[in-house]
């Protein structure tokens, strides 16, 4: 029995969901090199093919986006199990394994464009109820999705994110200077221009925190289907937009600290990336973040500007000893999450299901 993978993510801008799919399948590809199984990634045209050793990409023509998933993909994957790692897939596939990352659509509806919100609120509950297996990235997401979609939380298998991919990015101490920044002299935040990321509130709090708090650098751009937010301007705030991964590691490692003010996350990769690189983290106490980061960061209430201001000021007063303790704790937290471990869980859950499933008529020659 063949496992097909929904490769629509290969045509989308790289954000958290797309990085999850790419990194998880990269680790899965390594496992398949040791234990080959019939797996094929189906993708719309045009597509950039990753450097996988075993996984093969087959281009399936027939439109783009949701129309491609509901039509061309569903037909091409008939007779096999279909794995969709990016929050959507075909409604009518009989053996669909679906990963839903979070309940942002319900918890923070204003973060999404109207048409996207309407389409996905119609689609996701039906996809969840019809899927043969459900995956998600945290226990928090499983509980929230269960509440909003009307499916038992026990149906979700937890396949977490990781941040170790940042160690493959080039380590370049000159990156901050290339952006006109002083290494060790700024705070960094990474997130797209969505109201959920709460960057406007962080900028406002930073403006109230005083000159003792280092300047703030914001990385992240607009994402299709996600509502952009108007970010305030300040002489002590730099908005860099999207930056390549080749520069992002250097910006992380050059930061005095990393701040993550998001209102809601199903997992939250950026603060874990910062911890992986030994950067002290200040994080919003929201969504899955306490579950994922544990004792690693300093916490604040993302909906309370006064608390956010106080957190920034407390961080500015920390001794080097305290900051080093945060670095050590953060690295220990990040070490708990590995893409190979998640790929092994994927292999156990999904390939176990595929091998146990009797052949369908469509798959018998």
C-alpha positions in Angstrom: 0.0 0.0 0.0 1.4 3.4 -1.0 1.6 6.4 1.3 1.1 9.6 -0.6 2.1 13.0 0.8 0.2 16.2 0.0 3.0 18.4 -1.4 1.1 21.6 -1.7 3.3 23.1 1.0 6.2 23.0 -1.5 4.6 25.8 -3.5 3.9 28.0 -0.5 6.0 30.7 1.2 8.1 29.3 4.1 6.4 29.9 7.4 5.9 27.7 10.5 3.6 25.1 8.9 5.7 24.8 5.7 9.0 24.5 7.8 7.3 21.8 9.8 6.4 19.8 6.7 9.9 20.2 5.1 11.9 19.4 8.2 9.7 16.5 9.3 9.8 14.9 5.8 13.5 15.5 5.6 14.0 13.5 8.8 11.4 10.9 7.5 13.5 10.6 4.3 16.5 9.7 6.4 14.6 6.9 8.1 13.2 5.6 4.8 16.8 5.3 3.5 17.3 2.7 6.2 13.9 1.0 5.8 12.5 1.7 2.3 8.7 2.0 2.0 6.5 3.1 -0.9 6.1 6.8 -0.3 5.4 9.5 -3.0 5.0 13.2 -2.6 2.3 14.7 -4.9 2.7 18.4 -5.7 1.1 20.9 -8.0 3.0 22.7 -10.8 5.4 24.5 -10.6 7.4 23.1 -7.6 10.9 23.2 -6.3 12.0 19.7 -5.2 13.9 19.4 -2.0 17.2 17.4 -1.8 15.7 14.2 -0.5 17.4 10.8 -1.0 14.4 8.5 -1.0 11.2 10.6 -1.2 10.3 11.3 -4.8 8.1 14.2 -5.9 5.5 13.6 -8.7 4.0 16.8 -10.2 0.2 16.5 -10.6 -1.2 19.1 -12.8 -4.7 20.5 -12.4 -4.8 23.9 -10.8 -3.5 25.3 -7.6 -4.5 25.7 -3.9 -7.7 24.2 -2.5 -9.0 23.4 -6.0 -5.9 21.3 -6.7 -6.3 19.5 -3.4 -10.0 18.7 -3.8 -9.6 17.6 -7.4 -6.2 16.6 -8.9 -4.7 15.5 -5.6 -7.7 13.5 -4.5 -7.7 11.6 -7.8 -3.9 11.0 -7.9 -3.9 9.6 -4.3 -6.8 7.2 -4.8 -6.1 3.7 -3.5 -3.4 4.8 -1.0 -3.2 6.6 2.3 -2.8 10.4 1.9 -0.8 12.4 4.5 -1.5 16.1 4.7 0.8 18.1 7.0 -0.4 21.6 6.4 -3.9 22.1 7.8 -5.9 21.2 4.7 -6.5 18.4 2.2 -9.2 16.8 0.1 -12.5 16.2 1.8 -13.4 13.0 -0.1 -10.2 10.9 0.2 -11.2 7.7 2.0 -7.9 7.3 4.0 -6.7 10.8 4.9 -4.1 11.4 7.6 -4.4 15.1 8.5 -2.2 17.4 10.6 -3.9 20.4 12.1 -1.4 22.7 13.8 -3.5 25.0 16.0 -6.9 26.6 16.7 -5.8 30.1 15.8 -8.6 30.4 13.3 -11.1 30.2 16.2 -9.0 31.7 19.0 -7.8 34.7 17.1 -10.2 35.1 14.1 -9.2 38.7 13.5 -5.7 37.5 12.5 -7.1 36.1 9.2 -8.5 37.6 6.1 -12.3 37.3 5.8 -12.3 34.9 2.8 -9.6 32.7 4.3 -11.6 32.6 7.6 -14.9 31.6 6.0 -13.3 29.0 3.7 -11.4 27.3 6.5 -14.2 27.4 9.1 -16.3 25.5 6.6 -13.5 23.1 5.6 -11.6 22.1 8.8 -14.4 20.6 10.9 -15.4 18.4 8.0 -11.8 17.4 7.3 -11.3 16.6 11.0 -14.4 14.4 11.2 -13.6 12.6 7.9 -9.9 12.0 8.5 -8.8 8.5 9.3 -6.0 9.7 11.6 -5.4 13.2 13.1 -2.1 14.7 14.0 -1.1 17.9 15.8 2.0 19.5 17.4 1.1 19.9 21.1 -1.3 18.7 23.8 -2.6 22.2 24.0 -3.5 22.1 20.3 -5.2 18.8 20.7 -7.4 20.1 23.4 -8.2 23.4 21.6 -8.9 21.7 18.3 -11.1 19.1 20.0 -13.1 21.9 21.6 -13.6 23.9 18.3 -14.0 21.0 15.8 -16.1 18.6 17.9 -13.7 15.7 17.7 -12.2 13.8 20.8 -8.8 15.1 21.8 -7.7 11.5 22.1 -7.9 11.1 18.4 -4.9 13.4 17.9 -1.4 12.0 17.8 1.2 14.5 19.0 4.1 15.1 16.6 6.0 18.1 17.8 8.2 20.6 16.1 11.9 21.1 16.7 14.4 23.8 16.3 17.6 21.9 15.5 17.4 23.0 11.8 18.9 26.3 12.9 22.2 24.5 13.4 22.4 23.8 9.7 22.2 27.5 8.9 25.6 29.3 8.5 27.1 30.7 11.7 28.2 34.2 10.7 29.2 36.8 13.3 29.2 39.6 10.7 25.4 39.4 10.0 24.3 42.0 12.6 26.8 44.6 11.2 25.4 44.0 7.7 22.1 45.2 8.9 23.6 48.1 10.8 23.2 46.5 14.2 25.7 46.1 17.0 26.1 42.5 18.2 24.8 42.1 21.7 23.1 45.5 21.5 19.5 44.7 20.5 16.5 42.6 21.2 15.0 40.4 18.5 11.5 39.3 17.6 10.5 37.0 14.7 7.0 36.6 13.4 4.8 37.5 10.4 2.7 40.7 10.3 -0.4 39.2 11.8 -2.4 40.6 14.7 -1.8 37.3 16.5 1.9 37.9 16.6 1.2 41.0 18.7 4.3 42.9 17.4 2.5 46.2 17.5 1.9 45.8 21.2 5.5 44.8 21.8 6.7 48.0 20.0 4.3 50.1 22.1 5.6 48.4 25.3 9.2 48.8 24.2 8.6 52.5 23.7 7.4 52.8 27.3 10.3 50.7 28.8 13.0 53.3 28.6 16.5 53.8 27.2 18.0 51.0 29.4 16.2 48.4 27.3 18.1 47.6 24.1 16.7 48.6 20.7 14.2 46.2 19.1 14.6 44.5 15.8 11.6 42.9 14.1 11.9 40.2 11.5 8.9 38.9 9.5 6.7 39.7 6.5 3.2 39.4 5.3 1.6 35.9 4.7 -1.1 35.2 2.2 -4.5 34.8 3.9 -3.3 36.3 7.2 -4.3 39.8 8.1 -1.4 42.3 8.3 -1.2 44.6 11.2 -0.1 48.2 11.3 3.2 48.4 13.1 4.2 51.6 14.9 7.4 53.5 14.1 10.1 54.4 16.5 13.7 55.5 16.2 14.7 52.6 18.5 12.8 49.9 16.4 14.0 48.4 13.2 11.6 46.5 10.9 13.7 44.2 8.6 10.8 42.3 6.9 11.6 38.8 5.7 15.3 37.8 5.9 16.9 34.6 4.5 17.7 31.7 6.7 21.4 32.4 5.9 21.1 35.6 7.8 18.6 34.6 10.5 21.0 32.6 12.6 23.4 35.5 12.8 20.6 37.9 13.8 19.5 35.4 16.6 23.1 34.9 17.9 23.8 38.6 17.8 20.8 39.5 20.0 21.0 40.3 23.7 17.6 38.5 24.0 14.7 37.2 22.1 11.1 38.4 22.7 8.0 36.5 21.6 4.8 38.4 22.3 2.3 36.2 20.4 -1.3 36.0 21.6 -1.7 32.4 20.6 0.5 29.5 19.4 -0.1 25.9 18.7 3.6 25.3 19.3 5.8 28.3 18.5 9.0 27.6 16.7 10.9 31.0 16.9 11.5 31.0 20.7 12.7 27.4 20.5 15.1 28.4 17.7 16.4 31.2 19.9 16.9 28.7 22.8 18.6 26.2 20.5 21.2 29.0 19.7 21.7 30.0 23.3 19.7 33.3 23.2 17.8 34.2 26.4 14.0 34.3 25.8 11.2 36.5 27.0 7.9 34.9 26.0 4.2 35.5 26.2 2.4 33.2 28.6 -0.2 32.0 26.0 -1.3 29.1 24.0 1.1 26.1 24.0 4.1 28.2 25.0 4.2 27.1 28.7 3.9 23.5 27.6 6.6 23.7 25.0 9.2 26.0 26.7 8.7 25.0 30.4 11.1 26.8 32.7 13.3 28.2 29.9 12.0 31.8 29.4 11.0 34.8 31.4 7.2 35.0 31.1 4.9 38.0 30.6 1.2 38.6 29.9 0.9 39.5 26.1 -2.4 41.3 26.7 -1.1 43.5 29.5 1.2 46.3 28.3 2.3 47.1 31.8 3.5 43.5 32.4 5.3 43.5 29.1 7.1 46.8 29.9 8.1 45.3 33.3 9.4 42.2 31.7 11.6 44.2 29.3 12.9 46.3 32.2 13.6 43.2 34.3 15.6 41.6 31.5 17.7 44.8 31.0 18.7 44.6 34.7 19.8 40.9 34.6 23.3 40.1 35.4 25.6 38.2 33.0 25.3 35.3 35.4 21.5 35.3 35.2 21.6 35.5 31.4 24.0 32.6 31.2 21.7 30.6 33.4 18.9 31.4 30.9 21.0 30.3 28.0 21.8 26.9 29.7 18.2 26.3 30.5 17.0 27.2 27.0 19.4 24.8 25.4 18.2 22.1 27.7 14.6 22.8 26.7 15.5 22.8 23.0 17.3 19.5 23.3 14.0 17.8 24.2 12.7 18.3 20.6 14.4 16.5 17.7 13.1 16.1 14.1 14.3 12.5 14.0 12.2 11.7 17.1 9.1 13.3 15.5 9.8 11.4 12.2 10.1 8.1 14.2 6.7 8.8 15.7 5.3 9.6 12.2 6.7 6.4 10.9 5.2 4.4 13.7 1.7 6.1 13.5 1.3 6.5 9.8 3.2 3.6 8.3 1.8 1.3 10.9 -1.7 2.4 9.8 -0.8 2.0 6.1 0.6 -1.5 6.6 -2.4 -2.6 8.6 -4.9 -1.3 6.0 -6.2 -3.9 3.6 -5.7 -3.2 -0.1 -8.5 -1.3 -1.8 -9.8 -2.2 -5.2 -8.2 0.8 -6.7 -4.8 -0.4 -5.6 -5.0 -4.0 -6.8 -3.5 -4.6 -10.3 
